[in-house]
C-alpha cells in the first residue's frame, strides 16, 4: 500500500472516530457510503455497559 493510501486511511479513520464519538449520522453516512474508496469492517463487543471495537480492517476498494 502506498503512502498516499496510508495517509487517506489515517485521515478517514480519524474522521470516522470523531463521527462515532459525536454520533454524527451525516458524517458517518458520508464516510461509509458515499465515498466508496475504502471498505471498513469493525467488530464490536459489549463490556459491561460499554461497547468497544475489538477488531477492524480497512481496504481500498477496487472501483
N, CA, C and O atoms as a Maestro MAE file, in Angstrom:
{
 s_m_m2io_version
 :::
 2.0.0
}

f_m_ct {
 s_m_title
 :::
 protein
 m_atom[252] {
  # First column is atom index #
  i_m_mmod_type
  r_m_x_coord
  r_m_y_coord
  r_m_z_coord
  i_m_residue_number
  s_m_chain_name
  s_m_pdb_residue_name
  s_m_pdb_atom_name
  i_m_atomic_number
  :::
  1 25 0.847 -1.170 0.000 1 A "UNK " " N  " 7
  2 3 0.000 0.000 0.000 1 A "UNK " " CA " 6
  3 2 0.893 1.234 0.000 1 A "UNK " " C  " 6
  4 15 1.846 1.326 0.774 1 A "UNK " " O  " 8
  5 25 0.574 2.175 -0.874 2 A "UNK " " N  " 7
  6 3 1.377 3.376 -0.983 2 A "UNK " " CA " 6
  7 2 1.126 4.352 0.158 2 A "UNK " " C  " 6
  8 15 0.143 4.244 0.890 2 A "UNK " " O  " 8
  9 25 2.037 5.301 0.287 3 A "UNK " " N  " 7
  10 3 1.905 6.269 1.370 3 A "UNK " " CA " 6
  11 2 0.685 7.171 1.192 3 A "UNK " " C  " 6
  12 15 0.134 7.665 2.176 3 A "UNK " " O  " 8
  13 25 0.258 7.391 -0.059 4 A "UNK " " N  " 7
  14 3 -0.948 8.198 -0.276 4 A "UNK " " CA " 6
  15 2 -2.157 7.488 0.308 4 A "UNK " " C  " 6
  16 15 -2.964 8.102 1.005 4 A "UNK " " O  " 8
  17 25 -2.287 6.179 0.023 5 A "UNK " " N  " 7
  18 3 -3.394 5.421 0.593 5 A "UNK " " CA " 6
  19 2 -3.313 5.401 2.111 5 A "UNK " " C  " 6
  20 15 -4.334 5.538 2.786 5 A "UNK " " O  " 8
  21 25 -2.121 5.235 2.655 6 A "UNK " " N  " 7
  22 3 -1.967 5.224 4.106 6 A "UNK " " CA " 6
  23 2 -2.415 6.542 4.708 6 A "UNK " " C  " 6
  24 15 -3.094 6.548 5.734 6 A "UNK " " O  " 8
  25 25 -2.053 7.652 4.096 7 A "UNK " " N  " 7
  26 3 -2.449 8.959 4.604 7 A "UNK " " CA " 6
  27 2 -3.960 9.139 4.517 7 A "UNK " " C  " 6
  28 15 -4.572 9.702 5.425 7 A "UNK " " O  " 8
  29 25 -4.567 8.663 3.424 8 A "UNK " " N  " 7
  30 3 -6.014 8.753 3.282 8 A "UNK " " CA " 6
  31 2 -6.713 7.915 4.336 8 A "UNK " " C  " 6
  32 15 -7.710 8.343 4.918 8 A "UNK " " O  " 8
  33 25 -6.192 6.722 4.583 9 A "UNK " " N  " 7
  34 3 -6.787 5.831 5.576 9 A "UNK " " CA " 6
  35 2 -6.686 6.437 6.969 9 A "UNK " " C  " 6
  36 15 -7.656 6.415 7.727 9 A "UNK " " O  " 8
  37 25 -5.527 6.974 7.310 10 A "UNK " " N  " 7
  38 3 -5.348 7.589 8.623 10 A "UNK " " CA " 6
  39 2 -6.317 8.755 8.796 10 A "UNK " " C  " 6
  40 15 -6.934 8.899 9.851 10 A "UNK " " O  " 8
  41 25 -6.453 9.587 7.765 11 A "UNK " " N  " 7
  42 3 -7.377 10.715 7.846 11 A "UNK " " CA " 6
  43 2 -8.817 10.229 7.964 11 A "UNK " " C  " 6
  44 15 -9.594 10.776 8.747 11 A "UNK " " O  " 8
  45 25 -9.177 9.209 7.195 12 A "UNK " " N  " 7
  46 3 -10.536 8.670 7.254 12 A "UNK " " CA " 6
  47 2 -10.823 8.040 8.610 12 A "UNK " " C  " 6
  48 15 -11.915 8.207 9.154 12 A "UNK " " O  " 8
  49 25 -9.861 7.324 9.153 13 A "UNK " " N  " 7
  50 3 -10.028 6.707 10.473 13 A "UNK " " CA " 6
  51 2 -10.245 7.786 11.540 13 A "UNK " " C  " 6
  52 15 -11.078 7.622 12.432 13 A "UNK " " O  " 8
  53 25 -9.502 8.877 11.445 14 A "UNK " " N  " 7
  54 3 -9.650 9.975 12.398 14 A "UNK " " CA " 6
  55 2 -11.063 10.563 12.299 14 A "UNK " " C  " 6
  56 15 -11.719 10.800 13.313 14 A "UNK " " O  " 8
  57 25 -11.521 10.794 11.057 15 A "UNK " " N  " 7
  58 3 -12.871 11.312 10.843 15 A "UNK " " CA " 6
  59 2 -13.926 10.323 11.330 15 A "UNK " " C  " 6
  60 15 -14.925 10.720 11.929 15 A "UNK " " O  " 8
  61 25 -13.702 9.038 11.071 16 A "UNK " " N  " 7
  62 3 -14.644 8.005 11.488 16 A "UNK " " CA " 6
  63 2 -14.758 7.953 13.008 16 A "UNK " " C  " 6
  64 15 -15.863 7.859 13.544 16 A "UNK " " O  " 8
  65 25 -13.643 8.013 13.693 17 A "UNK " " N  " 7
  66 3 -13.649 8.002 15.158 17 A "UNK " " CA " 6
  67 2 -14.406 9.214 15.704 17 A "UNK " " C  " 6
  68 15 -15.207 9.083 16.630 17 A "UNK " " O  " 8
  69 25 -14.154 10.383 15.134 18 A "UNK " " N  " 7
  70 3 -14.842 11.594 15.584 18 A "UNK " " CA " 6
  71 2 -16.346 11.490 15.340 18 A "UNK " " C  " 6
  72 15 -17.145 11.894 16.185 18 A "UNK " " O  " 8
  73 25 -16.727 10.950 14.187 19 A "UNK " " N  " 7
  74 3 -18.152 10.789 13.870 19 A "UNK " " CA " 6
  75 2 -18.822 9.831 14.847 19 A "UNK " " C  " 6
  76 15 -19.961 10.053 15.257 19 A "UNK " " O  " 8
  77 25 -18.112 8.760 15.223 20 A "UNK " " N  " 7
  78 3 -18.682 7.815 16.180 20 A "UNK " " CA " 6
  79 2 -18.804 8.445 17.560 20 A "UNK " " C  " 6
  80 15 -19.796 8.232 18.256 20 A "UNK " " O  " 8
  81 25 -17.792 9.225 17.962 21 A "UNK " " N  " 7
  82 3 -17.822 9.860 19.278 21 A "UNK " " CA " 6
  83 2 -18.956 10.868 19.403 21 A "UNK " " C  " 6
  84 15 -19.567 11.002 20.463 21 A "UNK " " O  " 8
  85 25 -19.232 11.578 18.309 22 A "UNK " " N  " 7
  86 3 -20.244 12.631 18.346 22 A "UNK " " CA " 6
  87 2 -21.594 12.167 17.813 22 A "UNK " " C  " 6
  88 15 -22.540 12.953 17.742 22 A "UNK " " O  " 8
  89 25 -21.686 10.901 17.440 23 A "UNK " " N  " 7
  90 3 -22.918 10.337 16.869 23 A "UNK " " CA " 6
  91 2 -23.399 11.138 15.664 23 A "UNK " " C  " 6
  92 15 -24.594 11.382 15.504 23 A "UNK " " O  " 8
  93 25 -22.462 11.538 14.827 24 A "UNK " " N  " 7
  94 3 -22.787 12.336 13.646 24 A "UNK " " CA " 6
  95 2 -23.224 11.411 12.503 24 A "UNK " " C  " 6
  96 15 -22.393 10.878 11.768 24 A "UNK " " O  " 8
  97 25 -24.537 11.234 12.369 25 A "UNK " " N  " 7
  98 3 -25.076 10.371 11.316 25 A "UNK " " CA " 6
  99 2 -24.718 10.900 9.938 25 A "UNK " " C  " 6
  100 15 -24.452 10.121 9.023 25 A "UNK " " O  " 8
  101 25 -24.711 12.209 9.784 26 A "UNK " " N  " 7
  102 3 -24.391 12.807 8.480 26 A "UNK " " CA " 6
  103 2 -22.953 12.478 8.067 26 A "UNK " " C  " 6
  104 15 -22.708 12.087 6.926 26 A "UNK " " O  " 8
  105 25 -22.007 12.635 8.993 27 A "UNK " " N  " 7
  106 3 -20.609 12.343 8.688 27 A "UNK " " CA " 6
  107 2 -20.394 10.843 8.497 27 A "UNK " " C  " 6
  108 15 -19.661 10.432 7.597 27 A "UNK " " O  " 8
  109 25 -21.022 10.030 9.329 28 A "UNK " " N  " 7
  110 3 -20.906 8.578 9.158 28 A "UNK " " CA " 6
  111 2 -21.413 8.141 7.792 28 A "UNK " " C  " 6
  112 15 -20.788 7.311 7.131 28 A "UNK " " O  " 8
  113 25 -22.541 8.694 7.367 29 A "UNK " " N  " 7
  114 3 -23.082 8.359 6.054 29 A "UNK " " CA " 6
  115 2 -22.105 8.746 4.954 29 A "UNK " " C  " 6
  116 15 -21.885 7.988 4.009 29 A "UNK " " O  " 8
  117 25 -21.526 9.922 5.085 30 A "UNK " " N  " 7
  118 3 -20.558 10.379 4.083 30 A "UNK " " CA " 6
  119 2 -19.335 9.463 4.046 30 A "UNK " " C  " 6
  120 15 -18.883 9.067 2.972 30 A "UNK " " O  " 8
  121 25 -18.813 9.134 5.203 31 A "UNK " " N  " 7
  122 3 -17.594 8.326 5.273 31 A "UNK " " CA " 6
  123 2 -17.802 6.884 4.826 31 A "UNK " " C  " 6
  124 15 -16.933 6.299 4.179 31 A "UNK " " O  " 8
  125 25 -18.937 6.321 5.168 32 A "UNK " " N  " 7
  126 3 -19.133 4.890 4.947 32 A "UNK " " CA " 6
  127 2 -19.885 4.537 3.669 32 A "UNK " " C  " 6
  128 15 -19.790 3.404 3.197 32 A "UNK " " O  " 8
  129 25 -20.624 5.474 3.105 33 A "UNK " " N  " 7
  130 3 -21.465 5.106 1.972 33 A "UNK " " CA " 6
  131 2 -21.210 5.890 0.699 33 A "UNK " " C  " 6
  132 15 -21.257 5.316 -0.389 33 A "UNK " " O  " 8
  133 25 -20.949 7.148 0.799 34 A "UNK " " N  " 7
  134 3 -20.830 7.975 -0.400 34 A "UNK " " CA " 6
  135 2 -19.436 7.876 -1.018 34 A "UNK " " C  " 6
  136 15 -19.308 7.761 -2.237 34 A "UNK " " O  " 8
  137 25 -18.411 7.918 -0.205 35 A "UNK " " N  " 7
  138 3 -17.042 7.952 -0.692 35 A "UNK " " CA " 6
  139 2 -16.712 6.718 -1.532 35 A "UNK " " C  " 6
  140 15 -16.360 6.847 -2.704 35 A "UNK " " O  " 8
  141 25 -16.821 5.552 -0.957 36 A "UNK " " N  " 7
  142 3 -16.597 4.304 -1.680 36 A "UNK " " CA " 6
  143 2 -15.161 3.983 -2.000 36 A "UNK " " C  " 6
  144 15 -14.904 2.994 -2.686 36 A "UNK " " O  " 8
  145 25 -14.198 4.779 -1.530 37 A "UNK " " N  " 7
  146 3 -12.798 4.496 -1.822 37 A "UNK " " CA " 6
  147 2 -12.236 3.388 -0.943 37 A "UNK " " C  " 6
  148 15 -11.297 2.692 -1.330 37 A "UNK " " O  " 8
  149 25 -12.811 3.231 0.231 38 A "UNK " " N  " 7
  150 3 -12.331 2.225 1.179 38 A "UNK " " CA " 6
  151 2 -13.505 1.440 1.732 38 A "UNK " " C  " 6
  152 15 -14.626 1.945 1.803 38 A "UNK " " O  " 8
  153 25 -13.243 0.207 2.121 39 A "UNK " " N  " 7
  154 3 -14.245 -0.640 2.769 39 A "UNK " " CA " 6
  155 2 -13.777 -0.866 4.205 39 A "UNK " " C  " 6
  156 15 -12.629 -1.231 4.458 39 A "UNK " " O  " 8
  157 25 -14.704 -0.637 5.137 40 A "UNK " " N  " 7
  158 3 -14.392 -0.739 6.558 40 A "UNK " " CA " 6
  159 2 -15.118 -1.921 7.187 40 A "UNK " " C  " 6
  160 15 -16.251 -2.236 6.824 40 A "UNK " " O  " 8
  161 25 -14.448 -2.568 8.133 41 A "UNK " " N  " 7
  162 3 -15.067 -3.611 8.946 41 A "UNK " " CA " 6
  163 2 -14.686 -3.336 10.386 41 A "UNK " " C  " 6
  164 15 -13.509 -3.168 10.703 41 A "UNK " " O  " 8
  165 25 -15.673 -3.290 11.251 42 A "UNK " " N  " 7
  166 3 -15.427 -3.128 12.680 42 A "UNK " " CA " 6
  167 2 -16.175 -4.219 13.422 42 A "UNK " " C  " 6
  168 15 -17.334 -4.502 13.119 42 A "UNK " " O  " 8
  169 25 -15.517 -4.828 14.389 43 A "UNK " " N  " 7
  170 3 -16.142 -5.837 15.239 43 A "UNK " " CA " 6
  171 2 -16.252 -5.229 16.634 43 A "UNK " " C  " 6
  172 15 -15.254 -4.847 17.245 43 A "UNK " " O  " 8
  173 25 -17.477 -5.151 17.118 44 A "UNK " " N  " 7
  174 3 -17.762 -4.534 18.413 44 A "UNK " " CA " 6
  175 2 -18.088 -5.611 19.441 44 A "UNK " " C  " 6
  176 15 -18.648 -6.654 19.103 44 A "UNK " " O  " 8
  177 25 -17.731 -5.350 20.702 45 A "UNK " " N  " 7
  178 3 -18.063 -6.244 21.802 45 A "UNK " " CA " 6
  179 2 -18.541 -5.403 22.979 45 A "UNK " " C  " 6
  180 15 -17.993 -4.339 23.268 45 A "UNK " " O  " 8
  181 25 -19.567 -5.900 23.644 46 A "UNK " " N  " 7
  182 3 -20.110 -5.210 24.809 46 A "UNK " " CA " 6
  183 2 -19.354 -5.661 26.054 46 A "UNK " " C  " 6
  184 15 -19.326 -6.848 26.377 46 A "UNK " " O  " 8
  185 25 -18.736 -4.694 26.755 47 A "UNK " " N  " 7
  186 3 -18.045 -4.935 28.014 47 A "UNK " " CA " 6
  187 2 -18.832 -4.208 29.095 47 A "UNK " " C  " 6
  188 15 -18.717 -2.991 29.235 47 A "UNK " " O  " 8
  189 25 -19.631 -4.946 29.860 48 A "UNK " " N  " 7
  190 3 -20.484 -4.303 30.854 48 A "UNK " " CA " 6
  191 2 -21.511 -3.434 30.145 48 A "UNK " " C  " 6
  192 15 -22.372 -3.944 29.428 48 A "UNK " " O  " 8
  193 25 -21.421 -2.113 30.346 49 A "UNK " " N  " 7
  194 3 -22.324 -1.168 29.689 49 A "UNK " " CA " 6
  195 2 -21.662 -0.434 28.525 49 A "UNK " " C  " 6
  196 15 -22.263 0.475 27.952 49 A "UNK " " O  " 8
  197 25 -20.441 -0.811 28.169 50 A "UNK " " N  " 7
  198 3 -19.693 -0.080 27.145 50 A "UNK " " CA " 6
  199 2 -19.376 -0.954 25.942 50 A "UNK " " C  " 6
  200 15 -18.887 -2.073 26.092 50 A "UNK " " O  " 8
  201 25 -19.656 -0.438 24.741 51 A "UNK " " N  " 7
  202 3 -19.278 -1.105 23.504 51 A "UNK " " CA " 6
  203 2 -17.870 -0.666 23.133 51 A "UNK " " C  " 6
  204 15 -17.539 0.516 23.226 51 A "UNK " " O  " 8
  205 25 -17.036 -1.620 22.711 52 A "UNK " " N  " 7
  206 3 -15.678 -1.314 22.282 52 A "UNK " " CA " 6
  207 2 -15.394 -2.037 20.977 52 A "UNK " " C  " 6
  208 15 -15.875 -3.146 20.742 52 A "UNK " " O  " 8
  209 25 -14.599 -1.383 20.129 53 A "UNK " " N  " 7
  210 3 -14.141 -2.037 18.912 53 A "UNK " " CA " 6
  211 2 -13.013 -2.975 19.320 53 A "UNK " " C  " 6
  212 15 -12.027 -2.549 19.921 53 A "UNK " " O  " 8
  213 25 -13.167 -4.266 18.988 54 A "UNK " " N  " 7
  214 3 -12.134 -5.239 19.356 54 A "UNK " " CA " 6
  215 2 -11.328 -5.706 18.157 54 A "UNK " " C  " 6
  216 15 -10.289 -6.347 18.315 54 A "UNK " " O  " 8
  217 25 -11.806 -5.383 16.948 55 A "UNK " " N  " 7
  218 3 -11.077 -5.744 15.735 55 A "UNK " " CA " 6
  219 2 -11.579 -4.868 14.599 55 A "UNK " " C  " 6
  220 15 -12.683 -4.328 14.657 55 A "UNK " " O  " 8
  221 25 -10.774 -4.737 13.588 56 A "UNK " " N  " 7
  222 3 -11.203 -3.953 12.451 56 A "UNK " " CA " 6
  223 2 -10.222 -4.069 11.308 56 A "UNK " " C  " 6
  224 15 -9.079 -4.494 11.477 56 A "UNK " " O  " 8
  225 25 -10.696 -3.681 10.144 57 A "UNK " " N  " 7
  226 3 -9.820 -3.630 8.982 57 A "UNK " " CA " 6
  227 2 -10.359 -2.599 8.008 57 A "UNK " " C  " 6
  228 15 -11.532 -2.228 8.047 57 A "UNK " " O  " 8
  229 25 -9.477 -2.151 7.141 58 A "UNK " " N  " 7
  230 3 -9.863 -1.247 6.065 58 A "UNK " " CA " 6
  231 2 -9.051 -1.636 4.842 58 A "UNK " " C  " 6
  232 15 -7.847 -1.878 4.931 58 A "UNK " " O  " 8
  233 25 -9.719 -1.693 3.706 59 A "UNK " " N  " 7
  234 3 -9.042 -1.999 2.440 59 A "UNK " " CA " 6
  235 2 -9.511 -1.024 1.376 59 A "UNK " " C  " 6
  236 15 -10.649 -0.558 1.407 59 A "UNK " " O  " 8
  237 25 -8.638 -0.722 0.444 60 A "UNK " " N  " 7
  238 3 -9.014 0.135 -0.677 60 A "UNK " " CA " 6
  239 2 -9.923 -0.649 -1.600 60 A "UNK " " C  " 6
  240 15 -9.650 -1.809 -1.911 60 A "UNK " " O  " 8
  241 25 -11.009 -0.017 -2.043 61 A "UNK " " N  " 7
  242 3 -11.931 -0.710 -2.948 61 A "UNK " " CA " 6
  243 2 -11.321 -0.744 -4.350 61 A "UNK " " C  " 6
  244 15 -10.442 0.055 -4.673 61 A "UNK " " O  " 8
  245 25 -11.785 -1.655 -5.156 62 A "UNK " " N  " 7
  246 3 -11.256 -1.844 -6.490 62 A "UNK " " CA " 6
  247 2 -11.887 -0.924 -7.530 62 A "UNK " " C  " 6
  248 15 -11.481 -0.933 -8.692 62 A "UNK " " O  " 8
  249 25 -12.876 -0.130 -7.122 63 A "UNK " " N  " 7
  250 3 -13.565 0.726 -8.101 63 A "UNK " " CA " 6
  251 2 -12.903 2.071 -8.238 63 A "UNK " " C  " 6
  252 15 -13.359 2.907 -9.019 63 A "UNK " " O  " 8
  :::
 }
 m_bond[251] {
  # First column is bond index #
  i_m_from
  i_m_to
  i_m_order
  :::
  1 1 2 1
  2 2 3 1
  3 3 4 2
  4 3 5 1
  5 5 6 1
  6 6 7 1
  7 7 8 2
  8 7 9 1
  9 9 10 1
  10 10 11 1
  11 11 12 2
  12 11 13 1
  13 13 14 1
  14 14 15 1
  15 15 16 2
  16 15 17 1
  17 17 18 1
  18 18 19 1
  19 19 20 2
  20 19 21 1
  21 21 22 1
  22 22 23 1
  23 23 24 2
  24 23 25 1
  25 25 26 1
  26 26 27 1
  27 27 28 2
  28 27 29 1
  29 29 30 1
  30 30 31 1
  31 31 32 2
  32 31 33 1
  33 33 34 1
  34 34 35 1
  35 35 36 2
  36 35 37 1
  37 37 38 1
  38 38 39 1
  39 39 40 2
  40 39 41 1
  41 41 42 1
  42 42 43 1
  43 43 44 2
  44 43 45 1
  45 45 46 1
  46 46 47 1
  47 47 48 2
  48 47 49 1
  49 49 50 1
  50 50 51 1
  51 51 52 2
  52 51 53 1
  53 53 54 1
  54 54 55 1
  55 55 56 2
  56 55 57 1
  57 57 58 1
  58 58 59 1
  59 59 60 2
  60 59 61 1
  61 61 62 1
  62 62 63 1
  63 63 64 2
  64 63 65 1
  65 65 66 1
  66 66 67 1
  67 67 68 2
  68 67 69 1
  69 69 70 1
  70 70 71 1
  71 71 72 2
  72 71 73 1
  73 73 74 1
  74 74 75 1
  75 75 76 2
  76 75 77 1
  77 77 78 1
  78 78 79 1
  79 79 80 2
  80 79 81 1
  81 81 82 1
  82 82 83 1
  83 83 84 2
  84 83 85 1
  85 85 86 1
  86 86 87 1
  87 87 88 2
  88 87 89 1
  89 89 90 1
  90 90 91 1
  91 91 92 2
  92 91 93 1
  93 93 94 1
  94 94 95 1
  95 95 96 2
  96 95 97 1
  97 97 98 1
  98 98 99 1
  99 99 100 2
  100 99 101 1
  101 101 102 1
  102 102 103 1
  103 103 104 2
  104 103 105 1
  105 105 106 1
  106 106 107 1
  107 107 108 2
  108 107 109 1
  109 109 110 1
  110 110 111 1
  111 111 112 2
  112 111 113 1
  113 113 114 1
  114 114 115 1
  115 115 116 2
  116 115 117 1
  117 117 118 1
  118 118 119 1
  119 119 120 2
  120 119 121 1
  121 121 122 1
  122 122 123 1
  123 123 124 2
  124 123 125 1
  125 125 126 1
  126 126 127 1
  127 127 128 2
  128 127 129 1
  129 129 130 1
  130 130 131 1
  131 131 132 2
  132 131 133 1
  133 133 134 1
  134 134 135 1
  135 135 136 2
  136 135 137 1
  137 137 138 1
  138 138 139 1
  139 139 140 2
  140 139 141 1
  141 141 142 1
  142 142 143 1
  143 143 144 2
  144 143 145 1
  145 145 146 1
  146 146 147 1
  147 147 148 2
  148 147 149 1
  149 149 150 1
  150 150 151 1
  151 151 152 2
  152 151 153 1
  153 153 154 1
  154 154 155 1
  155 155 156 2
  156 155 157 1
  157 157 158 1
  158 158 159 1
  159 159 160 2
  160 159 161 1
  161 161 162 1
  162 162 163 1
  163 163 164 2
  164 163 165 1
  165 165 166 1
  166 166 167 1
  167 167 168 2
  168 167 169 1
  169 169 170 1
  170 170 171 1
  171 171 172 2
  172 171 173 1
  173 173 174 1
  174 174 175 1
  175 175 176 2
  176 175 177 1
  177 177 178 1
  178 178 179 1
  179 179 180 2
  180 179 181 1
  181 181 182 1
  182 182 183 1
  183 183 184 2
  184 183 185 1
  185 185 186 1
  186 186 187 1
  187 187 188 2
  188 187 189 1
  189 189 190 1
  190 190 191 1
  191 191 192 2
  192 191 193 1
  193 193 194 1
  194 194 195 1
  195 195 196 2
  196 195 197 1
  197 197 198 1
  198 198 199 1
  199 199 200 2
  200 199 201 1
  201 201 202 1
  202 202 203 1
  203 203 204 2
  204 203 205 1
  205 205 206 1
  206 206 207 1
  207 207 208 2
  208 207 209 1
  209 209 210 1
  210 210 211 1
  211 211 212 2
  212 211 213 1
  213 213 214 1
  214 214 215 1
  215 215 216 2
  216 215 217 1
  217 217 218 1
  218 218 219 1
  219 219 220 2
  220 219 221 1
  221 221 222 1
  222 222 223 1
  223 223 224 2
  224 223 225 1
  225 225 226 1
  226 226 227 1
  227 227 228 2
  228 227 229 1
  229 229 230 1
  230 230 231 1
  231 231 232 2
  232 231 233 1
  233 233 234 1
  234 234 235 1
  235 235 236 2
  236 235 237 1
  237 237 238 1
  238 238 239 1
  239 239 240 2
  240 239 241 1
  241 241 242 1
  242 242 243 1
  243 243 244 2
  244 243 245 1
  245 245 246 1
  246 246 247 1
  247 247 248 2
  248 247 249 1
  249 249 250 1
  250 250 251 1
  251 251 252 2
  :::
 }
}
